[in-house]
Each structure stands twice: as C-alpha cells, then as structure tokens.
Amino acid sequence: MVLGHFLEEIGSWKADGTRLALTGIYMFHMPAFVFLAGVTAKTSRLGQRIGTFAVILAAFQALYYIFVSVLGIDRDFSIERPFWILWFLLGMMWWLLLLPIITRFPKAAIALSIVVALVVGALDSVGYSLSLSRALVFLPFFVVGATHGKRIVRVLGEASWVWKAVAVAAALGGWLLVCSWDIPHQWLYGSFSFDRLDTPDVLGLGTRAALLILAAVAIGALLCTAPNRPGLLARLGQHSLAIYVLHGFVVLAVAEALPAIQDIWGSAGVLALGLVLAAVTTLLLALPVFENTIRRASSYVVTSYSAAVAKSSGERVDARQT
C-alpha cells in the first residue's frame, strides 16, 4: 500500500515499469485490507468502534487539509468525500453498520454483496461521494472475511508447499493477465461507474467480476505465503492503522520535493526509490507511539462523548420523574 502510493506520486501509471508494479499492488491490496478488516470485525461495542473511526476520519481530514494548504498542494477537499486515502475509514463505518446483518444472515449476505459489487458500476450516481462505490465494490471481501475469514486464514496457512506454489503461480498469472488487458487503471480503484470508464454495462460486469476473482486469488496467495509466527511483519500489521493514516503526509511531502522524478530517473530509479522510501516510512510509522496515540486519543473522545450523552440522558429522566 505504502509503496503503491509512493509510486503513484513520484512515478506514473503510463511508464511500463511502474505500471507493472502498480497493477500488481492495486490488483489486490485494498481487497486484502477489506478482507482482513472483516476477519477482525466484531459486533461488540459496535457504536464505540464506529465512533472511533468517525473521530479519526474527522481529525485527519482536518490535518490533511492544513497540511496541503501549508505546502500549497493542489488537492480537492469536500465534506462528503474523504480525502484520498481516508476513504477506507468511512468504508469501515459502512461495513460495521452492516455487520450485525452479515453475521445474522451469512449466506444471503455473501450472495447479495457479490451482486451489489457487480451491478453498482451501472449506477452513475454512485462514485467517490461518501466512499459508496468502493464500499460496495469491495463489500464481498468484508462479508467473506467476517463470516468465514478465520477459517480461510487457518486453512490457507496450513496449505502444503504444492498448493502454495499453485496459489502464487495463479496470482502471478492473474497479475500478468490484468497488465495484458491494458484497461484503464481506474478500474482497480473501485470508484468509477462503467459509464465513466467508457465501458458498456455488459462488458463492465464481466470486467469487474474478473477483477474481483483475480483479487481473491491474489489474497489466497498472500495468505498461503504469509509467515504464521511473530516477527517484523506481524508487528507492522499490529500498527497498520497508524501506518495507513500517517503515510500520506510523507508521500505528499516527498512528491512535492521530487517533481518529475520519473523523467529524470526512469522507471527503475522510481521503483528503487519507492522501495526505500516505503520501507523507511513503514518502519518508522510502525513505532508503537503513533498507533497508541491515535487509538488512545480517539477512544478518549468517543468515551467522553458517550459519558456526556449518558449523563445528559440521565438528567432528563430525573427531570421528568421529579
């Protein structure tokens, strides 16, 4: 994810080298995030969880607005549209709102989520606003993660080396297949209708179905090969929230400091620089202080607000009784 955003900002989707890498990343990284979010989702204290995401979204929407204003970066801001990478926070709120229904009717939820993910592209009115398009396009991954995710992770983690090799080969084949299609990269965002992608509805349904299947294959390969023991990757995963919301500041600052780097260094230079920057940024933002600060601050705001509402409600009840 971090590497993909660096490559987008300092490189280009048009250059063959960076396009190949970006296609591989965007083909599965957000579906994988959404799937894992479903695996870890819980219905307990649902209101507090949604409130926490709302607080983080509001806070970082304001922080990014201040940041780009100070740097003079030309970026659009809208109340109804989360800034850039922040769409996932609003998406999490939508998915959590659906979680009680998903867990109550798992089979129906899986089937309906797939249908919705496919047909939503035919609706021109659904797009970036309120993160609705992405929330619906990636919904099947959340639903499957919430209903069968833990079993899938366990089974794939215990797969034999033969099946792991098959999964990796299938994912690599899917990656090359998507590259060979030469479709607009906006398909991988999940944010655009078929009409905006200049694609007839029937072809759009087929293309989106194929991309969802290939993303599922890539996620399977990832789960097959991921280490099943404590280590650096596990620690990074535990602090993924801080990495997610903070790395955008670094990416934007670097992009401003290194204009037109693609023309100067070429694709190979951009890839090398992106790998170094992504590694350093991820390791630094994985320090516990960032994750702990964000979670404690947002939890404090939500808890304080809940306590104030409860106190106010209690005072109104006492007033009525007296």
C-alpha positions in Angstrom: 0.0 0.0 0.0 2.7 2.5 1.0 4.8 1.5 -1.9 1.9 1.9 -4.3 1.2 5.4 -3.1 4.8 6.4 -3.4 5.0 5.0 -7.0 1.8 6.9 -7.9 3.0 10.2 -6.6 6.7 10.1 -7.8 6.2 7.9 -10.8 3.5 7.2 -13.4 0.9 4.7 -14.5 2.0 5.3 -18.0 5.6 4.1 -17.7 5.8 0.4 -18.3 8.0 -0.4 -15.3 6.0 1.5 -12.7 2.7 0.5 -14.3 3.6 -3.2 -13.9 4.3 -2.7 -10.2 1.3 -0.5 -9.6 -1.0 -3.0 -11.3 0.3 -5.8 -9.1 -0.3 -3.7 -6.0 -3.7 -2.3 -6.8 -5.0 -5.6 -8.1 -5.3 -6.9 -4.5 -4.1 -4.6 -1.8 -7.4 -2.9 -0.9 -9.4 -6.1 -1.3 -6.9 -7.8 1.1 -7.2 -4.9 3.6 -11.0 -5.2 3.5 -11.0 -8.9 3.9 -8.7 -8.7 6.9 -10.9 -5.9 8.3 -13.8 -8.4 8.1 -11.8 -11.1 9.8 -11.1 -8.8 12.8 -14.5 -7.1 12.9 -16.6 -7.6 16.0 -20.2 -6.8 16.8 -19.4 -6.0 20.4 -19.3 -2.3 21.3 -20.2 -1.5 17.7 -21.2 2.0 18.4 -17.9 2.8 20.0 -16.0 1.2 17.1 -17.9 3.2 14.5 -17.5 6.4 16.6 -13.7 5.8 16.8 -13.4 5.6 13.0 -15.6 8.8 12.7 -13.3 10.7 15.1 -10.1 9.5 13.3 -11.7 10.4 9.9 -12.7 13.9 11.1 -9.3 14.6 12.7 -7.2 13.5 9.8 -9.5 15.2 7.2 -8.7 18.4 9.0 -5.0 17.6 9.4 -4.6 16.8 5.7 -6.4 20.0 4.8 -4.0 22.0 6.9 -1.0 20.1 5.5 -1.8 20.5 1.8 -2.7 24.2 2.4 0.6 24.9 4.1 2.6 23.1 1.3 0.5 24.7 -1.4 -0.5 21.3 -2.9 -3.4 21.4 -5.3 -5.9 18.9 -3.8 -9.7 18.9 -3.7 -11.5 18.7 -0.4 -15.1 18.0 0.2 -17.3 17.4 3.3 -19.0 14.4 1.6 -15.8 13.0 0.1 -13.0 11.7 2.4 -9.6 13.0 1.3 -7.6 10.5 -0.8 -6.5 7.5 1.5 -9.1 8.4 4.2 -11.9 6.8 2.2 -11.2 3.5 3.9 -12.2 4.9 7.3 -15.7 5.8 6.1 -15.8 2.5 4.3 -15.2 0.8 7.6 -18.1 2.7 9.2 -20.4 1.4 6.4 -19.2 -2.1 6.7 -19.5 -2.2 10.5 -23.1 -0.8 10.3 -23.9 -3.9 8.1 -22.0 -6.3 10.4 -25.0 -7.4 12.6 -27.0 -8.3 9.4 -24.0 -10.0 7.8 -23.4 -12.3 10.9 -27.2 -13.0 11.2 -27.6 -14.0 7.5 -24.1 -15.0 6.3 -25.1 -17.0 3.1 -27.5 -14.3 1.9 -25.0 -11.6 2.8 -22.3 -13.2 0.7 -24.6 -13.7 -2.3 -26.1 -10.2 -2.1 -22.8 -8.5 -1.6 -21.4 -10.1 -4.8 -24.5 -9.0 -6.8 -24.2 -5.4 -5.4 -20.5 -5.3 -6.1 -21.1 -6.2 -9.8 -24.2 -4.1 -10.6 -23.2 -0.9 -8.7 -20.9 0.0 -11.6 -24.0 0.5 -13.7 -25.2 3.3 -11.5 -23.6 6.7 -12.5 -24.8 8.3 -9.3 -22.6 6.1 -7.1 -19.0 7.2 -7.0 -16.4 8.9 -4.8 -19.1 10.6 -2.7 -19.3 9.1 0.8 -17.0 6.3 -0.4 -20.0 4.4 -1.5 -18.7 2.9 -4.7 -15.6 1.5 -3.1 -17.5 0.4 0.0 -19.9 -1.6 -2.2 -17.4 -2.9 -4.8 -15.2 -4.3 -2.0 -18.1 -5.4 0.2 -17.8 -9.1 -0.7 -14.3 -9.3 0.8 -15.5 -7.8 4.1 -18.5 -10.1 4.2 -16.4 -13.2 3.4 -13.8 -12.1 6.0 -16.5 -11.6 8.7 -18.3 -14.9 8.0 -15.5 -17.3 7.0 -12.3 -15.4 7.3 -10.7 -17.0 10.3 -11.3 -20.5 8.8 -9.9 -19.4 5.5 -6.8 -17.9 7.1 -6.2 -21.1 9.1 -6.7 -23.4 6.1 -4.6 -21.5 3.7 -1.9 -21.0 6.3 -1.7 -24.8 6.7 -1.6 -25.5 2.9 1.1 -27.7 1.6 4.0 -26.3 -0.4 2.4 -27.6 -3.6 -0.8 -25.6 -3.1 1.2 -22.6 -2.1 3.2 -22.8 -5.3 -0.1 -23.2 -7.3 -1.6 -20.2 -5.5 1.5 -18.0 -6.2 1.6 -19.1 -9.8 -2.1 -18.3 -10.2 -1.7 -14.9 -8.6 1.3 -14.1 -10.9 -0.7 -15.2 -13.9 -3.6 -13.0 -12.9 -1.2 -10.1 -12.5 0.2 -10.5 -16.0 -3.3 -11.0 -17.4 -4.5 -7.7 -16.0 -1.5 -6.0 -17.4 -2.1 -7.5 -20.8 -5.6 -6.2 -20.9 -4.3 -2.7 -20.9 -7.5 -1.5 -19.2 -7.6 2.0 -17.6 -6.0 1.7 -14.1 -9.1 3.4 -12.6 -10.8 0.0 -12.8 -8.6 -1.1 -9.9 -9.8 1.8 -7.7 -13.4 0.6 -7.5 -14.6 4.2 -7.6 -15.9 4.7 -11.1 -19.1 3.7 -12.9 -18.9 1.7 -16.1 -20.0 4.8 -18.0 -17.1 6.9 -16.6 -14.8 4.1 -17.7 -16.3 4.2 -21.2 -17.4 0.6 -20.9 -20.8 -0.9 -21.8 -22.6 -2.4 -18.9 -22.3 -6.0 -20.0 -18.6 -5.7 -20.6 -18.3 -3.7 -17.4 -20.0 -6.5 -15.4 -17.6 -9.1 -16.9 -14.5 -7.0 -16.2 -15.4 -6.3 -12.6 -16.3 -9.9 -12.0 -12.9 -10.9 -13.4 -11.1 -8.3 -11.3 -12.8 -9.5 -8.1 -11.9 -13.1 -8.8 -8.3 -12.3 -9.5 -8.1 -10.2 -6.3 -9.5 -13.2 -4.4 -6.8 -15.4 -6.0 -4.1 -12.9 -5.0 -5.4 -12.7 -1.5 -5.3 -16.5 -1.3 -1.6 -16.5 -2.4 -0.8 -13.8 0.2 -2.4 -15.9 3.0 -0.6 -19.0 1.8 2.8 -17.5 1.9 2.4 -15.1 4.9 4.5 -16.3 7.9 2.5 -17.8 10.8 4.7 -16.7 13.6 5.6 -13.5 15.5 8.1 -11.2 13.7 8.6 -7.9 11.9 5.6 -8.4 9.6 3.4 -9.2 12.5 4.4 -6.1 14.3 3.8 -4.0 11.3 0.3 -5.5 11.0 -0.5 -4.7 14.6 0.2 -1.0 13.9 -1.4 -0.8 10.4 -3.9 2.0 11.4 -1.1 4.5 12.2 0.8 3.5 9.0 -2.3 3.9 7.0 -3.4 7.3 8.1 0.0 8.9 8.5 2.0 7.7 5.5 0.1 10.1 3.2 1.9 13.0 4.8 5.2 11.6 3.9 4.1 10.6 0.4 2.8 14.1 -0.4 5.9 15.8 1.1 8.2 13.6 -1.0 6.2 14.2 -4.1 6.5 17.9 -3.7 10.2 17.7 -3.1 10.9 15.4 -6.0 8.9 16.7 -9.0 9.1 14.9 -12.4 11.4 12.1 -10.9 10.0 9.7 -13.5 11.5 11.7 -16.3 14.9 12.0 -14.6 15.5 8.6 -13.2 13.2 6.4 -15.3 11.1 3.5 -14.1 13.9 1.6 -12.5 15.0 4.6 -10.4 11.5 5.3 -9.3 11.0 1.7 -8.3 14.2 1.6 -6.3 13.5 5.0 -4.6 9.9 3.9 -3.9 11.0 0.7 -2.2 13.5 2.5 0.0 11.0 5.3 0.9 8.2 2.8 1.6 10.4 0.6 3.8 11.7 3.5 5.8 8.3 5.1 6.2 6.6 1.9 7.2 9.2 1.0 9.8 9.1 4.5 11.3 5.3 4.8 11.4 5.1 1.3 12.9 6.7 2.6 16.1 4.1 2.0 18.9 3.9 5.6 19.9 2.0 6.5 16.7 -0.6 3.7 17.0 -1.0 4.2 20.7 -1.5 7.9 20.4 -4.1 7.7 17.7 -6.1 4.9 19.4 -6.0 6.5 22.9 -6.9 9.9 21.6 -9.8 8.7 19.5 -11.0 6.4 22.3 -10.9 9.2 24.8 -13.0 11.5 22.6 -15.6 8.7 22.0 -15.7 7.7 25.6 -16.0 11.3 26.8 -18.8 11.9 24.3 -20.7 8.8 25.3 -20.4 9.7 29.0 -21.7 13.2 28.3 -24.6 11.8 26.4 -25.4 9.3 29.1 -25.2 12.0 31.8 -27.5 14.3 29.8 -30.0 11.5 29.2 -29.9 10.6 32.9 -30.6 14.2 33.9 -33.5 14.4 31.5 -35.0 11.2 33.0 -34.6 12.6 36.6 -36.2 15.9 35.5 -39.3 14.0 34.1 -39.6 11.9 37.3 -39.5 15.0 39.5 
